[in-house]
Amino acid sequence: MSGASERYVGRPSQRRVGALSVPWSTMGRMSELTRIAAPDGIAPATQYSHVVLGTGRFVAVSGQVALDEDGRLVGEGDAAAQARQVFENLRRCLAAAGAGFADVVKLTYFVTDMAHMPALRAARAEHMSDDHLPASSAVQVAALVRPEFLMEVEAFAVLDA
């Protein structure tokens, strides 16, 4: 069985927390990611990793919004429903590249209101465990491409070469 090998790095006194093999299958590929929760001189992150390193093929997923496969809005005015659809769309895009959420090294959240972040975190938790969080940025924007969109999320992943 293939697996993603991960190494967690923290403060100097806890520099190597250990290697963790997480089973997953992505077309028989294996990638190694190193997540640094707290680089020297940086406060520890609680909802993301400060740094994620990886080698291999780079995958960029354009910002995903809450449209279903027929192009219809899912969850008008409902941040939780939109967040679930956004993460489902990310899952499908990653799969098209032979990747999964275990390969994601960076998420960028664009929200029209920071009050939508708990809904995004809940949707993310359905796909990613707290011990496999990517580097992340959250940006509040005045508007997205269509006024009914509450959020957009883009992803970057690394696959084994």
HUPEUR-V713436 format. One record per run of one state. SS is the DSSP state (alpha for helix, beta for strand, coil for the rest). FROM is the first residue (numbers start at 1). LEN is the number of residues. Records with the same first field share a line. If there is no record, write none. Layout:
SS = FROM-LEN + FROM-LEN
This chain:
coil = 1-2 + 10-2 + 15-1 + 24-2 + 27-2 + 30-2 + 37-14 + 55-2 + 65-2 + 68-5 + 74-5 + 97-4 + 112-2 + 126-4 + 133-2 + 141-10 + 160-2
beta = 3-7 + 16-8 + 26-1 + 29-1 + 32-5 + 51-4 + 57-8 + 67-1 + 73-1 + 104-8 + 135-6 + 151-9
alpha = 12-3 + 79-18 + 101-3 + 114-12 + 130-3
